[in-house]
Amino acid sequence: MAGQHSWTDEIDQTVNNLFEPVSRALTQVVFYEIELFGGPFPLIVGWLAVAGLVFTVLFGFVQIRHLPLAIKLVRGRYEQPDAPGEVTHFQALTSAVSGTVGLGNIAGVAIAVSIGGPGATVWMMLCGFLGMASKFVECTLGVRYREIDQHGRVSGGPMHYLRKGLAERGLPRLGGTLSLLAAVTILFFAFFGGNLFQVNQSLEQLVAVTEDHTSFFAGSGGALLFGAVVALLAGLVLLGGIRAIGRVTSRLVPAMSILYCAACLVVIGCNATAVPEAVATICREAVSPEGVAGGVVGALIVGFQRAAFSNEAGVGSAPIAHSAVKTKRPATEGLVALIEPFLDTVVICTMTALTIVVAGGPLYQEARERVASGEAVEGNSVGISITSDAFETALPGFPYVLTLAVFLFAFATIITWGYYGLKAWTHLFGPGRFADGSYKVLFCLLAVGGALLSLGTLVDLADAFLFLAAVCNIIGLYLLAPVVRAELRKVLTYVRRRDAGDSEEQIEADERAAEQAESAEDITLAK
């Protein structure tokens, strides 16, 4: 970062030298490419896309048919105050959304439309649509196999449903292996994508809006101070657990999302005459992109990769937050989780992309020209600077407001991923005060390090760990899909009976009787 000097320069160089070789090696493995339609195609992108498509078909387009029910659930229509859990449907949703709606929607989308062209927007939307089905499956399983201790604290996520669910299906070794790998990958993504990347990009925006007035934050001293402040604030919230995170995110995320979307609409409105051409360009380049290596496949790859980084569908992170919900029926939270990729990718990512394309800011134009000429695009010409530049074209001075929004989005993501990482950490090293405290100290210290790492290193590491986690998780989702189907039937039956006027007590009594009859039948078959 410009302006760094003295001993902190050595720290910066040392940290980058340490992580860049690891990033390069891991990226080559995770994003292994084959030649497809005349261009390189990472197999992991196909892995995610196929999973979303399979679950969409398998569950009868659940993201369309049952989205109205999901909205009723999140509004508390069928809420049960006495149900086990720690947070409401709405708080669980906002906690999970805070881990996805953030810098991936701002910096990640800018990267996608710069490298993949405007057409990448369409593929991001498609990825978000398919991701809704994957999110439904994994979050249903998260609640189905969660564990609640004697103090009422909930632990859930792929670490639990892979181990317990696959053991039920006679695959304990596979379940144990996938569970271990999922915990490791989620833990490392919490460090790199959910922590370091957020600090790095929010600091970059702060430097961008203050460099004309002061160079303090451009120096290593200012960067370290910024990281220390973030670490302190995150540590205070993490001490309160998922309940504190739910209270913070239930207020912070809706407010910042509305503010950000309103700002996008202002920019789009100021360039209303350019909207038809921008929409036409997005649609045209989705199937015939200009100046993008790899053609349609290039736009698809970039769009899917950026969307997956943003909404995390199929990764296994969201079930950790959704598992804490107060419910007796797992699929209710799976349905609520449908809303998450829709808001994150289909709505907010699309609005960001349209804002950037419509505004056509100088940095965006520069990035597109460099891509067209075959040059690498990195550093300040991508990421959040492009988005900030787009707002500046219609709202002079708005980058200052965007800086605050970026910080709050980043902070919400940091505390949510801090919680995800904690659950992975305690799964690996066991629960207890020492394990809990040591993780929180390490996580907060790494927030300071986020101010010293380069954007390229962070993006590569975060992407690699994100997609590596998806490999482990999706294998389990395929094998446990029948469990999800059964849970969905239970919820749909429950909703029909509640709407017909049946009491909660009568429905629960009938459900217990059905479970007892099923258990007796299983015992008879076993004999």
N, C-alpha and C positions, 0 to 999 in steps of 0.2 A: 504494500500500500504506500502511495506516495507520501513522502514526508517522514518516514521512519528513519531513525538513526540510533546510535549508541548500542548498548547491549541488547536491546529488544530486537534489533535487526538480526542478531545472531539467533535469538529464539525463533523468530519468524522463519529464517532459512532452515534451521534445524528441524522444526516441525514439518515444514513442507517436504524436506528431503526424506523425512521418516515415512510420511504417508503416501507420497506420490508413487513410489515403486509398488507399494501394496495395492494402491488403487488401480494401477496399470495392469498388474497381474490378475487381480480379481475380476476386473472388467472383461479381460480377454476370455476368461473361463465362463462367466455368467452370460455374457452377450455373444456367445459363439454364433457365428454367422454362416449361412449357406447362400449359394447363388439362387435367386428366385426372380423370374421375370426380368432378367438382365441387371439385377442389383442385389446388394447384400441384404439378407433377411435374418435378424436374430431369432433363434428358435424360441427364446423365452417370450417374445412378443406373441408368437403364435400360441404358445402354451396358455397365456392369459386370455387371449381372444377366444380360443376354442372353449375354455372353461366357462366363460360368460355365456357363450352361445349354447353350450350343452345345458346349462342350468336354466337358461331362458326357455328352451324347448321342453325340458324335462318337467318344469313346474308350470307349464302352460302360460308363458308370458306373465308371470306373477307381478312384474313391475308395472304392467298396464292394468291387469284385472283387479289387483288388490291395493293399488295406490290410494284410492279413496278410503279404504278401511285403515290403512296406515295413518292417514291424516286424522281419522277419528280417534285412533289409539293414542297418538301423541298429544291430542287435545284433552285426553283424560276421560274419554267416553266410557271405557270399560275398566277404569282404574280400580285397584283393590288396595286400600291403605294398609291392610293387615298382611299383605303378601310378603314373603321373604325377599330381602334385598336391601340396598342402601340408598338408591336414588329413584326418582320418577322416570317415566318414559321420556319426558321432555329433557330432563337433566342428563340422562344417559345419551340421548341423541346429541345434545349440544356439546357434551364432553367429547364424544367421538368426532363430531363435525369440527371441533376446534383443532383436532389433530390433522384434519385434511384441508379445511378452508383456511388458507394462509398464503404463505409465500409460493407454494406450488401453483396457486391460481394467478399470482402476480408475476413472479420471476419465471416460473416454469412455462406459462403460456407464451410469454414473450420469446423465450428460447424456441418454442415449438413453431411459432409463426415466422420467426426469423430464419431458422434453418430449414424447416419443412415447408415453408410458404403458407399463405392464408388457407390453402386447402387442408392443412393439418387440423383446422378447427372442426371440420366435419368428422374427421376420424376421432378427435377427442370426444365429441358428442356421442358417437357410436360406442366408443369405449365406456363412457359413463353409463349409457343405457344398458349395455351388457353387464357392466359391473354391478348394477343394481341387483341382478339375480345372484351373483356370487356373494354379495354382501348379505343378502337374505339368508343364504344357506349357512354361511360361517357364523352369523350372529345368532341364529336359532340354535346351532350346536354349542355356541359359547354359553348360553343360558342353560341348555339341557344338561351339560356336564360340569357346571360350575361347582365350586366347593365353598361352603360357608362355615367359618370357624365359630367357636363358642362366644366370641364377642360380636358376632354378626357381620364380620368383615368378609367380603366376597373375593374369591380368586377364580378367574375364568380365562378363556382364550384357547388358542391352539395347543398350548402346553398341556391342557387338561383334556380337551375333547379328542385329541389325537391319541393320547395314552389310554384313556378310559374307554373311548368309543371303539377303537380298533381292538382293544382287548375283549370287549363284548362280542366282537365278530370273529374271534379266534385268531387275532393277529397281534399278540402282545409285544413281540419283538419289533415288528415294524412300527407299531404305535409308539413304543418307547424311543426308538431311534428318531422318528420324525418329530416327536415331542421335544427331544433334546436339541435337534437341529433348529427347530422353530424358535425355541427359547434363545439360543445363541444368536441367530440372525436378527430377531426382534430387539435383543439387547444392543447389538452393534448398530442397528439402524436408529435406535433411540439416541445413541451417542452422536452419530454422524448426521443423519437426516433430520431427526426431531430436535436436535440441540445445536450442533455446530453450524449446520447450514442456515438455520433460522437466525442465529446471532450474526453470522457473516453477512447475510443479505440485508438485514435491518441496519447494520452498521454502515454498509455501503450506501444505503439510501440517506442515512444521516450525513455522511461525508459529502454526498452529492449536493445536498441542499445547504450545507454550511461552508463549503470550500471557498465561496466568494467573500465570506466574512471572517472566517477563522480556519486555520489549518490544524487545530488542536486534535480533532477526532481522526484526521488523516495520519497522525503519528502513532507510533506504537503505544505511547503513554496513554493517549486518549482511547485507543482501542482496548487496552487492558482495563481502563476505568469503566468503559461501556460494558464489557463482558462481566466485570465484577458486580455492577448494578443489576444486570439481568440475573446473574447467579443468585444474588441475595433475594431478589423478589421471587424467583422460582422456588428457592429453598423454603421460603416462608409459606407458600401455598402448598407445596408438597408435604409439609409437615402435617397438614390437615387431612390428607388422603383424598379419596374419590368424592367424599361429601363436600369438602372445600373446593375441589376442582369443579364439581357440578354447580355449586353456588356461583362461582366466578364465571364459568363459561355460559351458564344460562342467561346471564345478563350481558356479558361481553360480546359473545358471538353474534346474537341477533342484531345488536346495536351496530356493530362494525360492519356486518354484512349488508345491512340496509344502507348505511352511510356510503359504503363502497359502491354498491349497485346504483345508488342515486347519483353519485359522481360520474359513473360510466354513462348513465342516461343523459346527464348534462352534456358531456362531450359528444355523445352520439347526436343529441338534439342540435348542438351547435354546428354539426356537420351533416345535417339532415339530407341535404341534396346529394351527398356522397354515399349515403347508405345503400341505395339500390345497386350502384356499381360495386360497392364493397361486398354485398351479399352475392352478387353475380360472380365476382372474382373468387370468393371463397368456394362456391359450388363448382365453378369451372375448374379451378386448380386442384380440387379434391380428386378429380378423375383425370386431369391433364395438367399437372402443375408445371409452371415454367421456371426454368433456372434452378431446379432442384435435382441433385444427383439421385438417381434411382427412380425418377418419375413418380407414378402413383404409389409404388411401394415405399419410396422415400418419405412421402408425406404421411402415409399410413404408419410407418414405423415411428417417426417422430411424434405424431399425434397420439398414438397408443402409449408410447413410452412416457410422455409428459403427463397424459391423463392418469396413467397408473400411479405415477409419482404423486399426483395430486389427490386422487380419491382412495388409493390403497385397497381397492376391491380385490379380494382373494389373497391378500397378504397375511391376514390373521391378526392384525393389530386392533381393528375396531371391536371384535368380539370381547376384548379385554375390558373395554369401557361398557359395552352393552350388557355384559354379564352381571353388572352390579345393579341392574334394574329390579324394581319391586314387581314381581309377577310370579304367577303360579303356572303359566303356560308359555314355554320357551318361544314358540313361533310368533307370539305377539310382538316380541322385541325384534325378531327377524323381519317382520313386516314394517316396523318402525324404521329399521335400518335401510329400507328401500329409499327413504327420503334423502339419505346422506349423499350418495353419488349423484342423485338428481340435482340437489342444491349445489354441490361442489363443482361438478363437471358440466352438466347440461345447462345450468343457469349461469353460475359465476364465471367459470372458465370461458364460456361462450361470449359473455358480455365483455370480458377483458380482451379477448381476441378481436371482437368487432370494434371495440374502442381503439385498439392499436392500428388496425387496418384502416378504419375510417379517418382517424386523425392523421395517419401517415407522417409521423414525426421524423425529424432529421436523423435520429439515431436508428430508427427502424429502416429508413430508406438506405442508410449507410450499410447496415447489416445485410439487407437483401442484395445490395450491389456486390458486397464482398462474397456472399454465398454464390451468386451467379457467376462470379469470376473464378470460383474454385478456391477462394481463400478460407482459412479457418476463422470462425467468429467466436470470440471469447472475451472475457474481461468485461469492461464497462459498456461494450457495444451490444451486450445481451443482458438478459435478466431484468432486474428491476429498473435499471436505468432507462430501458426502452419504454416500459409502462409509464414511468414518471414523466418521461419526455412527451408521451401522448397526452397526458393530462395537461401539461404545460401549454400545449398548443391552443387549448380552449379556455383554460382556467389559470391565468398567470398567478403564480404564488401558491397554487394548489399542491405542488409537491411537498410543501411544509405540512399540509393536512395529511397527505398520503404517507409521509414519514411517520406520523403518529399512528395511522391505521396499520402500517406495516409492522410497527413495533408491537401494537396490541395483538394483531394476528399472530405474529411470531411468538409472543409471550404465551398466548393461549395454546399454541402448538407445542411449545416447550414444556409446559406443565402437564399437558395430556400425555406426551411421549415420555415425560419423566415417570408418570404413573405406569405406562406400558412397560418401560424398561425395568421398573421396580418389580413388577410381577414376574418378568422373565428372570431377573436376578435372584429373587427368592425361590423360584422354581429350581434354579441351578444350585444355589448355595444353601437353601433352607431358610425358613422364616426365623425371626428373632430380632432383637433390638440391634445387635451388632451388624447383622447383614443389612437390615433396613437403614441404619445410620451410615454405614460405610458406602452404600450405593448412593445415597443422597449427597454425601460429601463429594464423591467422585463425579457425579453428574453435574453438580454445580461448578466444580473446578474446570470441567471440560467446556462449560459455557464460556469461560474466559478464553480458552484456547480457540474457540470459534472465531474470535476476532483476529486471529493470526493466520488462518488457513486461506488458500486461494479458492476462488469459485470453482474452477475446473476440478480440483481435487475433491471438493465437497460433493459436487454433483455426481461424479463418477463413483465415489464410495457409497453415497446414499442410494443411488440407483442399483448398484450391485447388491447391496444388502437387502434392499426392498424386494428385488426380483428373486433373490435366493430364498428369502422367506416364503415367497409365493410357491416355489417348487414344492417345498415340504407341505405347505398348507393345502394346496389344491389336490394333492394325492389323497389326503384324508377326506376332503370334501366329496370326492367321487365315491369313495368307499362308504361314507356315512350318509349319502343322499337318501336312502330308504328311511332312515331315522327322521330326517327332516320332513319327508313326505307324510309320515305318520303324525308328526307334531302339527303340521299345517292342517290336516284333516280335523284334529282335535279342536283347534282354534276356530275353524270355520263352523264346526258344529256348535261350539260354545257361543259364538256370536249370533248364529241363527236362533238358538234357544233364548238368549238374553233379549234379542229383539222381539221374540214371540211372547215375552213376559214371564219366562221361567225364572225362579229365584236362584241366586248364587249357591245357596245351600243345597238345593235339589240337584243342580247340575253337578256340583262337586261329589255328592253322594253317588250319583249315577256313574261318574268317572271312576270313582274308587271301586265300585262294583265291577265295572268293565275290566279294570286293571287286575283285580283279584281273579276274575274268570280267565283272563289271558294267562296269568301266572300258573293257575291250576292246569290249564291246557298244555303249557310248556312242560310242566313236571310230568304229566301223563305221557307226552310224546317222548320225553327223555327216558322214561322207563321202558 
